[in-house]
Amino acid sequence: MLGSTGAGCGGATRLGLGLTAAALAPTEAGAASLFAQPNYAAFVADADTVEVLYSRRADTQRFPASITKVMTLYIVFEQLAAGNLKLDDRVVVSRNAASQRPSKLGLKAGESLTVDQAIRSLATKSANDISVALAEHISGSTEAFGRL
Protein backbone atom coordinates (compact mmCIF):
# COMPACT_ATOMS: atom_id res chain seq x y z
CA MET A 1 0.00 0.00 0.00
CA LEU A 2 1.65 3.24 -1.03
CA GLY A 3 0.65 5.97 1.28
CA SER A 4 1.26 9.40 2.69
CA THR A 5 1.63 12.42 0.46
CA GLY A 6 3.63 14.44 2.92
CA ALA A 7 1.05 17.22 2.52
CA GLY A 8 1.41 19.76 5.29
CA CYS A 9 4.83 18.39 6.23
CA GLY A 10 6.88 21.29 4.88
CA GLY A 11 8.07 19.31 1.87
CA ALA A 12 9.11 16.29 3.90
CA THR A 13 9.93 13.18 1.90
CA ARG A 14 6.85 11.16 1.01
CA LEU A 15 6.96 7.60 2.19
CA GLY A 16 5.03 4.61 0.98
CA LEU A 17 4.35 2.20 3.81
CA GLY A 18 3.10 -1.33 3.98
CA LEU A 19 2.85 -3.35 7.18
CA THR A 20 1.16 -6.59 8.02
CA ALA A 21 1.23 -8.70 11.14
CA ALA A 22 -0.78 -11.64 12.35
CA ALA A 23 -2.75 -11.16 15.53
CA LEU A 24 -0.20 -11.46 18.25
CA ALA A 25 -0.96 -13.22 21.50
CA PRO A 26 1.03 -11.83 24.41
CA THR A 27 3.68 -14.16 25.74
CA GLU A 28 3.95 -15.09 29.38
CA ALA A 29 6.74 -12.53 29.73
CA GLY A 30 4.60 -9.80 28.13
CA ALA A 31 3.96 -8.48 24.65
CA ALA A 32 5.99 -10.18 21.93
CA SER A 33 8.25 -8.21 19.61
CA LEU A 34 6.82 -7.93 16.10
CA PHE A 35 10.30 -8.46 14.68
CA ALA A 36 10.50 -11.91 16.26
CA GLN A 37 7.13 -13.00 14.84
CA PRO A 38 7.26 -15.17 11.70
CA ASN A 39 4.04 -13.58 10.38
CA TYR A 40 5.46 -10.05 10.59
CA ALA A 41 6.30 -8.33 7.33
CA ALA A 42 7.16 -4.74 6.55
CA PHE A 43 8.02 -2.61 3.55
CA VAL A 44 8.98 1.06 3.48
CA ALA A 45 9.79 2.90 0.26
CA ASP A 46 10.37 6.49 -0.76
CA ALA A 47 7.30 7.27 -2.88
CA ASP A 48 9.19 9.81 -5.01
CA THR A 49 12.24 7.71 -5.89
CA VAL A 50 10.73 4.24 -5.27
CA GLU A 51 13.91 3.44 -3.30
CA VAL A 52 13.29 0.62 -0.83
CA LEU A 53 14.27 1.95 2.59
CA TYR A 54 13.37 -1.14 4.61
CA SER A 55 12.11 -4.58 3.73
CA ARG A 56 11.40 -7.65 5.84
CA ARG A 57 9.66 -10.70 4.36
CA ALA A 58 8.25 -8.41 1.69
CA ASP A 59 8.01 -11.20 -0.89
CA THR A 60 5.99 -13.65 1.18
CA GLN A 61 2.32 -14.07 0.33
CA ARG A 62 0.06 -11.85 2.43
CA PHE A 63 -3.67 -11.33 2.57
CA PRO A 64 -5.25 -7.90 2.88
CA ALA A 65 -5.21 -6.72 6.46
CA SER A 66 -8.08 -4.87 8.05
CA ILE A 67 -6.39 -1.51 7.55
CA THR A 68 -6.39 -2.19 3.81
CA LYS A 69 -10.15 -2.68 3.98
CA VAL A 70 -10.56 0.50 6.05
CA MET A 71 -8.65 2.40 3.36
CA THR A 72 -10.86 0.78 0.71
CA LEU A 73 -13.92 2.03 2.60
CA TYR A 74 -12.36 5.49 2.84
CA ILE A 75 -11.95 5.64 -0.94
CA VAL A 76 -15.50 4.30 -1.43
CA PHE A 77 -16.83 7.11 0.79
CA GLU A 78 -14.75 9.66 -1.14
CA GLN A 79 -16.24 8.36 -4.40
CA LEU A 80 -19.75 8.55 -2.93
CA ALA A 81 -19.18 12.14 -1.77
CA ALA A 82 -17.81 13.11 -5.20
CA GLY A 83 -20.89 11.66 -6.90
CA ASN A 84 -18.87 9.03 -8.77
CA LEU A 85 -20.61 6.20 -6.95
CA LYS A 86 -24.14 5.65 -5.61
CA LEU A 87 -25.27 3.34 -2.81
CA ASP A 88 -27.60 1.48 -5.18
CA ASP A 89 -24.95 0.93 -7.90
CA ARG A 90 -24.39 -2.77 -8.59
CA VAL A 91 -20.92 -4.19 -7.95
CA VAL A 92 -20.32 -7.32 -10.03
CA VAL A 93 -17.94 -9.88 -8.55
CA SER A 94 -15.20 -10.80 -11.01
CA ARG A 95 -13.44 -14.15 -11.20
CA ASN A 96 -10.44 -12.45 -9.56
CA ALA A 97 -12.57 -11.10 -6.69
CA ALA A 98 -14.34 -14.44 -6.18
CA SER A 99 -10.97 -16.23 -5.96
CA GLN A 100 -9.76 -14.26 -2.94
CA ARG A 101 -8.99 -16.21 0.20
CA PRO A 102 -11.07 -15.90 3.35
CA SER A 103 -12.31 -13.93 5.09
CA LYS A 104 -14.83 -13.48 2.31
CA LEU A 105 -18.53 -13.14 1.61
CA GLY A 106 -18.38 -16.00 -0.90
CA LEU A 107 -20.24 -14.62 -3.91
CA LYS A 108 -19.52 -16.38 -7.20
CA ALA A 109 -18.10 -14.67 -10.28
CA GLY A 110 -20.90 -12.82 -12.06
CA GLU A 111 -23.02 -12.34 -8.94
CA SER A 112 -23.52 -8.81 -7.69
CA LEU A 113 -24.50 -6.72 -4.71
CA THR A 114 -25.15 -3.02 -4.19
CA VAL A 115 -22.47 -0.61 -3.05
CA ASP A 116 -24.44 -0.28 0.21
CA GLN A 117 -24.36 -4.07 0.73
CA ALA A 118 -20.67 -4.13 -0.21
CA ILE A 119 -19.88 -1.44 2.38
CA ARG A 120 -21.74 -3.35 5.07
CA SER A 121 -20.11 -6.68 4.24
CA LEU A 122 -16.67 -5.13 4.10
CA ALA A 123 -17.17 -3.37 7.44
CA THR A 124 -18.68 -6.35 9.27
CA LYS A 125 -17.16 -9.40 7.56
CA SER A 126 -13.82 -7.89 6.46
CA ALA A 127 -14.51 -9.60 3.14
CA ASN A 128 -11.46 -9.82 0.86
CA ASP A 129 -13.60 -10.71 -2.16
CA ILE A 130 -15.80 -7.65 -1.75
CA SER A 131 -12.81 -5.38 -1.18
CA VAL A 132 -11.40 -6.53 -4.54
CA ALA A 133 -14.82 -6.23 -6.23
CA LEU A 134 -15.19 -2.63 -5.01
CA ALA A 135 -11.66 -1.76 -6.13
CA GLU A 136 -12.34 -3.19 -9.59
CA HIS A 137 -15.72 -1.44 -9.78
CA ILE A 138 -14.20 1.95 -8.93
CA SER A 139 -10.96 1.74 -10.90
CA GLY A 140 -11.16 -1.21 -13.29
CA SER A 141 -8.42 -3.17 -11.50
CA THR A 142 -6.81 -3.51 -8.09
CA GLU A 143 -3.60 -2.09 -9.55
CA ALA A 144 -5.34 1.09 -10.73
CA PHE A 145 -7.23 1.30 -7.42
CA GLY A 146 -3.93 1.18 -5.54
CA ARG A 147 -2.79 4.28 -7.41
CA LEU A 148 -5.72 6.39 -6.21
C-alpha positions in Angstrom: 0.0 0.0 0.0 1.7 3.2 -1.0 0.7 6.0 1.3 1.3 9.4 2.7 1.6 12.4 0.5 3.6 14.4 2.9 1.1 17.2 2.5 1.4 19.8 5.3 4.8 18.4 6.2 6.9 21.3 4.9 8.1 19.3 1.9 9.1 16.3 3.9 9.9 13.2 1.9 6.9 11.2 1.0 7.0 7.6 2.2 5.0 4.6 1.0 4.4 2.2 3.8 3.1 -1.3 4.0 2.9 -3.3 7.2 1.2 -6.6 8.0 1.2 -8.7 11.1 -0.8 -11.6 12.4 -2.8 -11.2 15.5 -0.2 -11.5 18.3 -1.0 -13.2 21.5 1.0 -11.8 24.4 3.7 -14.2 25.7 3.9 -15.1 29.4 6.7 -12.5 29.7 4.6 -9.8 28.1 4.0 -8.5 24.7 6.0 -10.2 21.9 8.3 -8.2 19.6 6.8 -7.9 16.1 10.3 -8.5 14.7 10.5 -11.9 16.3 7.1 -13.0 14.8 7.3 -15.2 11.7 4.0 -13.6 10.4 5.5 -10.1 10.6 6.3 -8.3 7.3 7.2 -4.7 6.5 8.0 -2.6 3.5 9.0 1.1 3.5 9.8 2.9 0.3 10.4 6.5 -0.8 7.3 7.3 -2.9 9.2 9.8 -5.0 12.2 7.7 -5.9 10.7 4.2 -5.3 13.9 3.4 -3.3 13.3 0.6 -0.8 14.3 1.9 2.6 13.4 -1.1 4.6 12.1 -4.6 3.7 11.4 -7.6 5.8 9.7 -10.7 4.4 8.2 -8.4 1.7 8.0 -11.2 -0.9 6.0 -13.6 1.2 2.3 -14.1 0.3 0.1 -11.8 2.4 -3.7 -11.3 2.6 -5.3 -7.9 2.9 -5.2 -6.7 6.5 -8.1 -4.9 8.1 -6.4 -1.5 7.5 -6.4 -2.2 3.8 -10.1 -2.7 4.0 -10.6 0.5 6.0 -8.6 2.4 3.4 -10.9 0.8 0.7 -13.9 2.0 2.6 -12.4 5.5 2.8 -12.0 5.6 -0.9 -15.5 4.3 -1.4 -16.8 7.1 0.8 -14.8 9.7 -1.1 -16.2 8.4 -4.4 -19.8 8.6 -2.9 -19.2 12.1 -1.8 -17.8 13.1 -5.2 -20.9 11.7 -6.9 -18.9 9.0 -8.8 -20.6 6.2 -7.0 -24.1 5.6 -5.6 -25.3 3.3 -2.8 -27.6 1.5 -5.2 -24.9 0.9 -7.9 -24.4 -2.8 -8.6 -20.9 -4.2 -8.0 -20.3 -7.3 -10.0 -17.9 -9.9 -8.5 -15.2 -10.8 -11.0 -13.4 -14.1 -11.2 -10.4 -12.4 -9.6 -12.6 -11.1 -6.7 -14.3 -14.4 -6.2 -11.0 -16.2 -6.0 -9.8 -14.3 -2.9 -9.0 -16.2 0.2 -11.1 -15.9 3.4 -12.3 -13.9 5.1 -14.8 -13.5 2.3 -18.5 -13.1 1.6 -18.4 -16.0 -0.9 -20.2 -14.6 -3.9 -19.5 -16.4 -7.2 -18.1 -14.7 -10.3 -20.9 -12.8 -12.1 -23.0 -12.3 -8.9 -23.5 -8.8 -7.7 -24.5 -6.7 -4.7 -25.2 -3.0 -4.2 -22.5 -0.6 -3.0 -24.4 -0.3 0.2 -24.4 -4.1 0.7 -20.7 -4.1 -0.2 -19.9 -1.4 2.4 -21.7 -3.3 5.1 -20.1 -6.7 4.2 -16.7 -5.1 4.1 -17.2 -3.4 7.4 -18.7 -6.4 9.3 -17.2 -9.4 7.6 -13.8 -7.9 6.5 -14.5 -9.6 3.1 -11.5 -9.8 0.9 -13.6 -10.7 -2.2 -15.8 -7.7 -1.7 -12.8 -5.4 -1.2 -11.4 -6.5 -4.5 -14.8 -6.2 -6.2 -15.2 -2.6 -5.0 -11.7 -1.8 -6.1 -12.3 -3.2 -9.6 -15.7 -1.4 -9.8 -14.2 1.9 -8.9 -11.0 1.7 -10.9 -11.2 -1.2 -13.3 -8.4 -3.2 -11.5 -6.8 -3.5 -8.1 -3.6 -2.1 -9.6 -5.3 1.1 -10.7 -7.2 1.3 -7.4 -3.9 1.2 -5.5 -2.8 4.3 -7.4 -5.7 6.4 -6.2 
